[in-house]
Amino acid sequence: MSVVRVWAPNVEAIELDTPDGRHPMVAADDAPGKAGWWESTNDLGPDALYRFAVGEHTFADPRSPRQPGGPEGWSQTVDHSVFEWTDEDWSGFPLASAVVYELHVGTFSPEGTFDGVIGNLDELVDLGVTAIEIMPVATFPGERGWGYDGVNLYAPQETYGGPDGLRRLVDACHSRRVAVVLDVVYNHLGPVGNSLREFGPYFTSAHHSRWGDAVNLDGPGSDEVRRFIVDNALQWVLGYHVDGLRLDAVHALHDESAVHILDELGDQVHAAGRRTARTVWVIAESDLNDPRLVRSNEAYGYGLDAAWSDDFHHAVHVAMTGEQDGYYSDFTGLDDVAEAFNDVYVFGGKFAPSRERTHGRGVGDMDRSRFVCFVQNHDQIGNRATGERLAHLVSPERLEIAAAILLTSPFVPMLFQGEEWAASAPFQYFTDVDDEEVGNAVREGRRSEFAAFGWDPEDVPDPQDRETWNRSRLGWGERSEPLHARILDWYRRLIALRAEHTDLRDGRASATTVHHDSGSDGLVIERGTLSIVVNLGEPTSVAVRPDATVLMSNGDEPSPATDDGGECTVSVATDQVVILLHTS
């Protein structure tokens, strides 16, 4: 039986609404925090439907574990103890050794479900992936969406398979020794079906974000709002056995408390991992280029495990494509790729023209495995006007160079679904909102968003059109076609190389040396016994360390030549990358 409780300090009276009728709720004096909590004197059985009634209006439970009819439908009780887990021997592994694969459940497989992901897990294992990162699955409006407009944060999206579907996926991953990271959004909620304001001060006008009033993390009533967020994070770790959380846009979590919400959340999640004898990661996405996110608490940081670095992506993207519109105008190509290898953040305390101010802070000698890097992800593809992947913008040779730079880097590498075979499907922004006003706002917002990039608003696909989602679905059958098979083989070899050579997983700042002349088209990255030689210009010969053997190349494999003076050179063609092993 389930005792139903809800924090609702904004109401004078509240009822539990069930298919059998309404039942008054009473103040819950023994509830956590006490003030503002209500409880029902009518316990609910398993899989019972319910919601809360305030006057003539009914609302879903803010902590609803299941929403079978979507955000504005009935909530449903879930017995988290009945699922039969088979991952008793799973304890996880250090993030530093991971190869992460970001995926979107609704477009990853033909089924568009958690079970559909399971159907292709063996392909990811064969590729060499050791962790998947799932885009948000908290219940959102309609059948299709990116998930960043989630409303019921505790309830996995029903069209994906609901609570048991997510558990089956996590259990299946663990049986294959694959970790699971879940993307969670705590900086805002979606506009459709969001009723939190009816219950309590979940939002505050004291701070603002791009979505309006910010989540209330430091004002009156914020203790329970923070508890709402931390308990949600713990649910995924304890109730769903996920191995990590990726926190969306933490720069929009406005908190002036002495103990920042990130500090509190990280401590609680890590403690839960220790209690269950599992390694659990907390990874932040941030626009701040602030190393305090991953510094230890003792060093006055938030103690998170890793942070995304968009600077690495932007540097590689500009080097490969030559694009310099919008925020890409701050980047110059290989000069910045070299700086990203040397310093992580290209903007670690220097002036950023597009921001018209100094941006970021240097990371010093912090271990580079505290940063997750990528050459493609959902944002950088989907936030283009037509959702083009890197494969749509550059030659296969440059695509291979970008992959080599990523997978031989000292950072934790992350791929985006289909990247490994140069998938032909774009990844476009799609929604399924019944509210016409909101749908029109989303449509017009997308068109105006791309003004800085000079894209024609008429070229922007309609997010509400089902075909926009349909175009974004992966076509797994194309992988056997010559070009796709070539890229897939390249990624497999690179990931295998990373697994074989510990030097490529060494995150110490001192373990990477970069040779690059400013403005030149060449780059040499030394990673212990390996050298990665990149040439984006005319054919040339590059001096490398002696006793070199070619391990991989995306063109005709050159033979390193050593002259009488002992100098070793390697000939590198245009748009070629050569990976060398040195025996001395």
C-alpha positions as CSV (number, residue, x, y, z in Angstrom):
1,M,0.0,0.0,0.0
2,S,1.2,3.5,-0.8
3,V,0.8,6.5,1.5
4,V,0.5,9.5,-0.7
5,R,2.1,12.8,0.3
6,V,2.6,16.1,-1.4
7,W,4.4,19.3,-0.6
8,A,1.8,22.1,-1.3
9,P,2.3,25.1,0.9
10,N,0.5,27.3,-1.6
11,V,-2.9,25.7,-1.0
12,E,-5.4,25.9,1.9
13,A,-7.0,22.5,1.2
14,I,-6.2,19.6,-1.1
15,E,-7.8,16.3,-2.0
16,L,-6.6,13.0,-3.3
17,D,-8.6,12.4,-6.5
18,T,-9.0,8.7,-7.6
19,P,-11.3,7.0,-10.1
20,D,-13.5,6.1,-7.1
21,G,-13.9,9.7,-5.9
22,R,-12.1,12.4,-3.9
23,H,-10.7,12.1,-0.4
24,P,-9.6,15.0,1.8
25,M,-5.9,15.2,2.7
26,V,-4.5,16.3,6.1
27,A,-1.4,18.1,7.2
28,A,1.4,15.7,7.6
29,D,3.1,16.7,10.8
30,D,5.7,13.9,10.6
31,A,6.6,14.5,6.9
32,P,10.1,15.7,5.9
33,G,10.4,19.4,6.6
34,K,6.8,19.3,8.0
35,A,5.6,22.7,6.8
36,G,3.4,22.5,3.8
37,W,3.2,18.8,3.5
38,W,-0.1,17.0,3.1
39,E,-0.9,13.3,3.2
40,S,-3.9,11.1,2.4
41,T,-5.7,8.9,4.9
42,N,-6.6,6.6,2.0
43,D,-3.7,4.4,1.0
44,L,-3.3,3.4,-2.6
45,G,-2.6,-0.1,-3.9
46,P,-0.1,-1.1,-6.7
47,D,-0.6,0.6,-10.1
48,A,-3.4,2.8,-8.7
49,L,-4.4,5.9,-10.6
50,Y,-4.6,9.2,-8.7
51,R,-4.0,12.9,-8.9
52,F,-4.5,15.9,-6.6
53,A,-7.5,18.2,-6.6
54,V,-7.4,21.9,-5.6
55,G,-10.9,23.3,-5.8
56,E,-12.2,22.5,-9.3
57,H,-8.7,21.8,-10.8
58,T,-6.8,18.6,-10.8
59,F,-3.1,18.2,-11.2
60,A,-0.6,15.3,-11.5
61,D,1.6,14.5,-8.6
62,P,4.9,16.6,-8.7
63,R,6.7,13.4,-7.7
64,S,4.6,11.0,-9.9
65,P,6.5,7.8,-10.6
66,R,4.4,7.2,-13.8
67,Q,2.3,9.2,-16.2
68,P,0.5,6.6,-18.4
69,G,-1.5,9.4,-20.2
70,G,1.2,12.1,-20.3
71,P,1.8,15.2,-18.2
72,E,-1.8,16.2,-17.9
73,G,-3.2,12.7,-17.2
74,W,-3.5,10.6,-14.2
75,S,-0.5,9.7,-12.0
76,Q,0.1,6.1,-11.2
77,T,1.7,4.3,-8.3
78,V,4.8,2.2,-9.0
79,D,6.3,-0.5,-6.7
80,H,10.0,-0.1,-7.3
81,S,10.8,-3.3,-5.5
82,V,9.2,-5.8,-7.8
83,F,11.5,-5.5,-10.8
84,E,13.9,-8.5,-10.9
85,W,17.4,-7.1,-11.4
86,T,20.2,-9.3,-12.7
87,D,23.1,-6.9,-12.2
88,E,24.2,-7.9,-8.7
89,D,27.8,-8.3,-9.8
90,W,27.9,-4.8,-11.5
91,S,29.9,-2.2,-9.7
92,G,30.8,0.2,-12.5
93,F,34.2,1.6,-13.5
94,P,36.2,4.9,-13.5
95,L,34.9,7.5,-15.9
96,A,38.4,8.2,-17.1
97,S,38.4,4.8,-19.0
98,A,35.0,5.3,-20.7
99,V,34.0,5.7,-24.3
100,V,30.6,7.4,-24.1
101,Y,27.8,7.2,-26.7
102,E,25.0,9.7,-26.6
103,L,21.7,8.5,-27.9
104,H,18.1,9.7,-28.2
105,V,15.7,6.9,-27.4
106,G,13.0,8.0,-29.8
107,T,15.2,8.1,-32.9
108,F,17.9,5.5,-32.1
109,S,15.9,2.4,-33.2
110,P,13.0,1.7,-35.5
111,E,10.9,1.1,-32.4
112,G,11.8,4.3,-30.7
113,T,11.7,2.7,-27.2
114,F,13.9,1.5,-24.4
115,D,13.5,-2.0,-25.7
116,G,14.5,-0.8,-29.2
117,V,17.8,0.5,-27.7
118,I,18.4,-3.0,-26.2
119,G,18.0,-4.5,-29.7
120,N,21.1,-2.6,-30.9
121,L,23.3,-2.7,-27.7
122,D,25.4,-5.5,-29.1
123,E,26.4,-3.2,-32.1
124,L,27.6,-0.6,-29.6
125,V,29.6,-3.2,-27.6
126,D,31.2,-4.4,-30.9
127,L,32.1,-0.8,-31.6
128,G,33.9,-0.5,-28.3
129,V,31.4,1.7,-26.4
130,T,31.6,1.3,-22.6
131,A,28.9,3.8,-21.6
132,I,25.7,5.2,-23.1
133,E,24.3,8.6,-22.3
134,I,20.6,8.8,-22.8
135,M,19.0,12.1,-23.6
136,P,16.3,13.1,-21.1
137,V,13.4,10.7,-20.5
138,A,11.4,12.5,-17.9
139,T,7.7,12.7,-19.1
140,F,7.3,15.4,-21.7
141,P,4.2,16.4,-23.8
142,G,3.2,14.3,-26.8
143,E,4.9,11.2,-28.3
144,R,8.1,12.8,-29.7
145,G,10.6,15.4,-28.4
146,W,14.2,15.9,-27.3
147,G,13.2,15.6,-23.7
148,Y,14.4,19.0,-22.5
149,D,10.8,20.1,-22.0
150,G,10.1,17.4,-19.4
151,V,7.4,18.1,-16.9
152,N,7.1,15.0,-14.6
153,L,10.7,14.6,-13.6
154,Y,10.2,11.4,-11.7
155,A,8.3,9.5,-14.4
156,P,10.1,7.9,-17.4
157,Q,8.4,8.8,-20.7
158,E,5.5,6.3,-21.3
159,T,5.9,6.1,-25.1
160,Y,9.5,5.0,-24.5
161,G,8.4,2.1,-22.3
162,G,7.8,3.7,-18.9
163,P,9.6,2.7,-15.6
164,D,10.0,-1.0,-16.4
165,G,11.3,-0.3,-19.9
166,L,14.0,2.0,-18.5
167,R,14.9,-0.7,-15.9
168,R,15.1,-3.4,-18.6
169,L,17.5,-1.2,-20.6
170,V,19.8,-0.4,-17.7
171,D,19.8,-4.1,-16.7
172,A,20.6,-5.1,-20.3
173,C,23.5,-2.6,-20.4
174,H,25.0,-3.9,-17.2
175,S,24.8,-7.5,-18.4
176,R,27.1,-6.3,-21.3
177,R,29.4,-4.3,-18.9
178,V,28.1,-1.0,-20.3
179,A,27.4,1.9,-18.0
180,V,24.3,4.1,-18.3
181,V,24.4,7.9,-17.9
182,L,21.0,9.7,-17.8
183,D,20.7,13.3,-19.0
184,V,18.6,15.2,-16.4
185,V,17.2,18.7,-16.5
186,Y,16.9,20.7,-13.3
187,N,17.2,24.3,-14.6
188,H,13.6,24.6,-15.9
189,L,10.5,22.6,-16.8
190,G,8.5,22.5,-20.0
191,P,5.6,24.9,-20.5
192,V,2.9,22.3,-21.2
193,G,1.6,20.4,-18.2
194,N,3.8,22.1,-15.7
195,S,1.7,22.7,-12.5
196,L,4.4,23.1,-9.9
197,R,3.5,26.7,-9.3
198,E,0.1,25.5,-8.0
199,F,1.8,23.6,-5.3
200,G,4.6,25.7,-3.9
201,P,7.4,28.2,-4.6
202,Y,9.3,26.1,-7.1
203,F,10.2,29.2,-9.1
204,T,11.4,32.6,-8.2
205,S,11.5,36.0,-9.9
206,A,14.6,36.9,-7.9
207,H,16.6,35.1,-10.7
208,H,15.9,34.7,-14.4
209,S,17.0,32.3,-17.1
210,R,16.3,31.9,-20.8
211,W,13.1,30.1,-19.8
212,G,11.8,32.9,-17.5
213,D,11.7,32.7,-13.7
214,A,14.5,30.5,-12.4
215,V,14.1,27.4,-10.2
216,N,14.0,28.5,-6.6
217,L,17.2,27.2,-5.1
218,D,18.0,29.9,-2.5
219,G,14.8,31.8,-1.6
220,P,11.9,31.2,0.8
221,G,10.7,27.6,0.5
222,S,13.9,26.5,-1.4
223,D,14.8,23.7,1.1
224,E,12.0,21.6,-0.3
225,V,12.7,22.6,-3.9
226,R,16.3,21.4,-3.4
227,R,15.0,18.2,-1.8
228,F,12.8,17.7,-4.8
229,I,15.8,17.9,-7.1
230,V,18.2,15.8,-5.0
231,D,15.6,13.1,-4.3
232,N,15.0,12.9,-8.1
233,A,18.7,12.4,-8.7
234,L,18.8,9.7,-6.0
235,Q,15.7,7.9,-7.6
236,W,17.6,7.4,-10.8
237,V,20.7,6.0,-9.0
238,L,18.9,3.8,-6.5
239,G,15.6,2.9,-8.2
240,Y,16.9,2.6,-11.7
241,H,20.5,1.7,-11.1
242,V,21.9,4.3,-13.5
243,D,25.7,4.9,-13.3
244,G,25.8,8.6,-13.8
245,L,23.8,11.8,-14.3
246,R,24.6,14.4,-16.9
247,L,23.2,17.7,-15.5
248,D,21.9,20.0,-18.2
249,A,23.0,23.6,-18.4
250,V,24.1,24.0,-14.8
251,H,25.0,27.7,-15.5
252,A,21.2,28.3,-15.3
253,L,21.0,26.9,-11.8
254,H,21.1,30.2,-9.9
255,D,22.0,29.6,-6.3
256,E,23.6,32.0,-3.9
257,S,23.4,29.5,-1.0
258,A,26.6,28.8,1.0
259,V,26.2,25.2,-0.2
260,H,25.5,25.3,-3.9
261,I,22.9,22.8,-5.2
262,L,25.6,21.1,-7.3
263,D,27.7,20.6,-4.2
264,E,24.7,19.1,-2.3
265,L,23.6,16.9,-5.2
266,G,27.1,15.6,-6.0
267,D,27.6,14.7,-2.3
268,Q,24.3,12.9,-2.1
269,V,24.7,11.0,-5.3
270,H,28.3,9.9,-4.5
271,A,27.2,8.8,-1.1
272,A,24.4,6.7,-2.6
273,G,27.0,5.1,-4.9
274,R,29.2,4.2,-1.9
275,R,26.2,2.7,0.0
276,T,25.5,0.4,-3.0
277,A,29.1,-0.3,-3.7
278,R,28.9,1.2,-7.2
279,T,30.9,3.9,-9.0
280,V,28.4,6.7,-9.9
281,W,29.4,9.8,-11.9
282,V,28.0,13.3,-11.9
283,I,28.8,15.2,-15.1
284,A,28.0,18.9,-15.7
285,E,27.2,20.7,-18.9
286,S,28.1,24.3,-18.4
287,D,28.7,27.4,-20.5
288,L,31.0,29.0,-17.9
289,N,34.3,27.3,-18.6
290,D,34.7,27.1,-14.8
291,P,37.0,24.4,-13.4
292,R,35.4,24.8,-10.0
293,L,32.7,22.4,-11.2
294,V,35.2,19.5,-11.0
295,R,37.5,20.7,-8.3
296,S,37.3,18.8,-5.0
297,N,35.3,20.2,-2.1
298,E,38.5,20.5,-0.2
299,A,39.8,22.8,-3.0
300,Y,36.5,24.8,-2.8
301,G,35.0,23.2,-5.8
302,Y,31.7,21.4,-6.3
303,G,33.4,17.9,-6.5
304,L,31.7,16.7,-9.7
305,D,33.3,14.0,-11.7
306,A,33.5,15.8,-15.1
307,A,32.3,18.7,-17.2
308,W,31.6,19.0,-20.9
309,S,33.9,21.2,-22.9
310,D,32.3,22.8,-25.9
311,D,35.5,24.6,-26.7
312,F,37.1,21.4,-27.9
313,H,34.1,20.8,-30.2
314,H,34.2,24.4,-31.6
315,A,37.9,24.3,-32.2
316,V,37.7,21.0,-34.2
317,H,34.6,22.0,-36.0
318,V,36.1,25.3,-37.3
319,A,39.3,23.5,-38.2
320,M,37.4,20.9,-40.3
321,T,34.7,23.1,-41.8
322,G,36.1,26.6,-41.9
323,E,32.7,27.9,-40.5
324,Q,33.0,31.1,-38.5
325,D,29.4,32.2,-38.0
326,G,27.8,32.9,-34.6
327,Y,29.9,31.6,-31.7
328,Y,32.3,29.9,-34.2
329,S,33.6,33.4,-34.9
330,D,35.7,33.1,-31.7
331,F,37.7,30.1,-33.1
332,T,40.4,29.9,-35.7
333,G,41.0,26.2,-36.4
334,L,44.1,24.2,-35.6
335,D,45.5,26.9,-33.4
336,D,42.6,26.4,-31.1
337,V,42.7,22.6,-31.3
338,A,46.3,22.8,-30.1
339,E,45.2,25.1,-27.3
340,A,42.4,22.8,-26.3
341,F,44.9,19.9,-26.0
342,N,47.2,22.1,-24.0
343,D,44.8,24.0,-21.7
344,V,41.3,22.3,-22.1
345,Y,39.5,25.6,-22.4
346,V,40.4,27.7,-25.4
347,F,38.7,30.5,-23.4
348,G,40.2,30.0,-20.0
349,G,40.3,33.6,-19.0
350,K,40.7,35.5,-22.2
351,F,38.5,37.9,-24.3
352,A,35.8,36.2,-26.3
353,P,34.7,38.5,-29.2
354,S,31.2,37.0,-29.6
355,R,30.6,37.6,-25.8
356,E,32.3,41.0,-25.8
357,R,34.0,40.1,-22.5
358,T,36.7,37.9,-20.9
359,H,35.4,34.4,-20.6
360,G,36.4,31.3,-18.5
361,R,39.1,30.3,-16.2
362,G,42.2,28.2,-16.7
363,V,42.3,24.6,-15.4
364,G,46.0,24.4,-14.7
365,D,47.3,20.8,-14.4
366,M,43.9,19.3,-13.6
367,D,43.6,15.8,-15.0
368,R,42.1,16.0,-18.5
369,S,39.9,13.0,-17.8
370,R,37.7,15.4,-15.8
371,F,36.4,16.8,-19.1
372,V,34.0,15.1,-21.6
373,C,34.8,16.1,-25.2
374,F,33.1,15.4,-28.6
375,V,33.2,16.4,-32.2
376,Q,29.4,15.9,-32.5
377,N,26.5,15.9,-30.0
378,H,22.8,16.5,-30.0
379,D,23.1,20.3,-29.4
380,Q,25.8,21.0,-32.0
381,I,24.0,19.0,-34.7
382,G,20.4,19.7,-33.7
383,N,20.9,23.4,-33.1
384,R,21.8,23.9,-36.7
385,A,19.0,25.1,-39.0
386,T,18.6,21.8,-40.7
387,G,20.4,19.5,-38.3
388,E,23.4,18.6,-40.4
389,R,25.9,16.2,-39.0
390,L,29.7,16.8,-39.5
391,A,29.5,14.1,-42.3
392,H,27.2,16.4,-44.2
393,L,29.7,19.3,-44.1
394,V,33.1,17.8,-44.7
395,S,34.8,15.1,-46.7
396,P,35.2,11.6,-45.4
397,E,38.9,12.3,-44.9
398,R,38.2,15.3,-42.6
399,L,35.5,13.3,-40.8
400,E,38.2,10.6,-40.1
401,I,40.7,13.3,-38.9
402,A,38.1,14.7,-36.4
403,A,37.4,11.2,-35.1
404,A,41.1,10.5,-34.7
405,I,41.7,13.8,-32.8
406,L,38.9,13.0,-30.4
407,L,39.7,9.3,-29.8
408,T,43.4,9.9,-29.2
409,S,42.8,12.9,-26.9
410,P,43.4,12.8,-23.1
411,F,39.7,13.7,-22.5
412,V,36.7,11.3,-22.0
413,P,35.5,10.9,-25.6
414,M,31.8,11.0,-26.4
415,L,30.1,10.0,-29.7
416,F,26.7,10.9,-30.9
417,Q,24.4,8.2,-32.3
418,G,25.2,7.3,-35.9
419,E,28.4,9.3,-35.9
420,E,30.4,6.1,-36.1
421,W,29.1,5.3,-39.6
422,A,28.5,8.9,-40.9
423,A,24.7,8.4,-40.7
424,S,22.8,10.1,-43.4
425,A,19.9,11.1,-41.2
426,P,20.1,14.6,-39.8
427,F,19.2,15.3,-36.2
428,Q,16.6,18.0,-36.2
429,Y,14.7,19.7,-33.4
430,F,11.2,18.1,-33.1
431,T,8.3,18.6,-30.7
432,D,4.7,17.3,-30.3
433,V,2.8,19.9,-28.4
434,D,-1.0,20.0,-28.5
435,D,-1.1,23.6,-27.3
436,E,-1.3,25.7,-30.5
437,E,0.1,28.8,-28.9
438,V,3.1,27.0,-27.5
439,G,3.6,25.1,-30.8
440,N,3.7,28.4,-32.7
441,A,6.1,29.9,-30.2
442,V,8.4,27.0,-30.6
443,R,8.2,27.2,-34.4
444,E,8.9,31.0,-34.5
445,G,11.6,30.7,-31.7
446,R,13.6,28.2,-33.8
447,R,13.5,30.5,-36.9
448,S,14.6,33.6,-35.0
449,E,17.4,31.7,-33.1
450,F,19.5,31.2,-36.2
451,A,19.8,34.9,-37.2
452,A,23.3,35.1,-35.9
453,F,24.4,32.3,-38.2
454,G,22.8,33.9,-41.3
455,W,20.5,31.0,-42.0
456,D,17.3,31.6,-43.9
457,P,14.3,31.2,-41.5
458,E,12.4,29.4,-44.3
459,D,15.1,26.6,-44.3
460,V,14.3,25.8,-40.6
461,P,12.2,22.6,-40.4
462,D,8.9,22.9,-38.5
463,P,9.5,21.2,-35.1
464,Q,5.9,20.3,-34.9
465,D,5.8,18.5,-38.2
466,R,6.0,14.7,-37.7
467,E,8.3,14.4,-40.7
468,T,11.0,16.5,-38.9
469,W,11.2,13.7,-36.3
470,N,10.9,11.0,-39.0
471,R,13.9,12.4,-40.9
472,S,16.0,12.2,-37.7
473,R,15.6,8.5,-37.2
474,L,18.7,6.4,-37.7
475,G,18.8,4.1,-40.7
476,W,20.8,1.1,-39.4
477,G,20.6,-0.7,-42.8
478,E,22.9,1.8,-44.5
479,R,25.9,0.8,-42.4
480,S,26.9,-1.9,-45.0
481,E,27.1,0.7,-47.8
482,P,30.7,1.5,-48.8
483,L,31.2,4.9,-47.4
484,H,29.3,4.1,-44.1
485,A,31.2,0.8,-43.7
486,R,34.5,2.7,-44.2
487,I,33.8,5.2,-41.5
488,L,32.4,2.5,-39.2
489,D,35.6,0.5,-39.6
490,W,37.7,3.6,-38.9
491,Y,35.8,4.3,-35.6
492,R,36.1,0.6,-34.5
493,R,39.9,0.7,-35.1
494,L,40.4,4.0,-33.3
495,I,38.4,2.8,-30.2
496,A,40.3,-0.5,-30.2
497,L,43.5,1.5,-30.4
498,R,42.5,3.6,-27.4
499,A,41.6,0.4,-25.5
500,E,44.9,-1.2,-26.3
501,H,47.3,1.7,-25.6
502,T,47.2,3.1,-22.0
503,D,49.0,6.2,-23.2
504,L,45.8,7.3,-25.0
505,R,43.9,7.1,-21.7
506,D,46.5,9.0,-19.7
507,G,44.7,12.2,-18.5
508,R,47.7,13.8,-16.8
509,A,48.4,17.3,-18.2
510,S,52.1,16.3,-18.6
511,A,51.2,13.3,-20.7
512,T,50.3,15.3,-23.8
513,T,52.6,17.4,-26.0
514,V,51.4,19.4,-29.0
515,H,53.6,20.7,-31.8
516,H,51.9,23.3,-34.0
517,D,53.1,26.5,-35.7
518,S,50.4,29.2,-35.4
519,G,48.5,29.6,-38.6
520,S,49.8,26.4,-40.1
521,D,47.8,23.5,-41.5
522,G,49.7,20.8,-39.5
523,L,49.5,19.4,-36.0
524,V,51.5,16.8,-34.2
525,I,50.1,15.4,-30.9
526,E,52.4,13.3,-28.8
527,R,50.7,10.9,-26.3
528,G,53.4,8.9,-24.7
529,T,54.7,6.3,-27.2
530,L,52.3,7.5,-29.8
531,S,52.3,10.5,-32.2
532,I,49.2,11.7,-34.1
533,V,50.1,13.7,-37.2
534,V,47.4,15.8,-38.8
535,N,47.7,17.7,-42.1
536,L,44.9,19.8,-43.5
537,G,47.1,21.5,-46.2
538,E,49.3,20.6,-49.1
539,P,51.3,17.3,-49.0
540,T,54.3,17.7,-46.7
541,S,56.9,15.9,-44.7
542,V,56.8,16.1,-40.9
543,A,59.6,15.5,-38.5
544,V,58.7,13.0,-35.8
545,R,60.5,11.0,-33.1
546,P,62.7,8.1,-34.4
547,D,61.9,4.4,-34.5
548,A,58.4,5.1,-35.7
549,T,55.9,2.5,-37.0
550,V,52.6,3.5,-38.6
551,L,49.7,2.0,-36.7
552,M,46.8,3.7,-38.6
553,S,46.3,6.2,-41.4
554,N,43.2,7.4,-43.3
555,G,45.0,7.2,-46.6
556,D,48.0,5.4,-48.1
557,E,50.1,4.5,-45.2
558,P,53.5,6.3,-45.5
559,S,56.8,4.7,-44.5
560,P,58.7,6.8,-42.0
561,A,62.2,7.6,-43.2
562,T,65.3,8.1,-41.1
563,D,68.2,9.9,-42.6
564,D,71.9,9.5,-41.8
565,G,71.6,12.2,-39.2
566,G,69.0,10.2,-37.3
567,E,66.1,12.6,-38.1
568,C,62.9,10.8,-38.8
569,T,60.2,12.2,-41.1
570,V,56.8,11.0,-42.3
571,S,55.1,12.1,-45.6
572,V,51.6,13.2,-45.0
573,A,49.1,13.9,-47.8
574,T,46.4,16.5,-47.8
575,D,43.6,15.8,-45.3
576,Q,45.5,12.9,-43.8
577,V,46.0,11.7,-40.3
578,V,48.8,9.3,-39.4
579,I,49.1,7.6,-36.0
580,L,52.6,6.4,-35.2
581,L,54.0,4.1,-32.5
582,H,57.6,4.8,-31.3
583,T,59.6,2.0,-29.9
584,S,62.3,4.1,-28.3
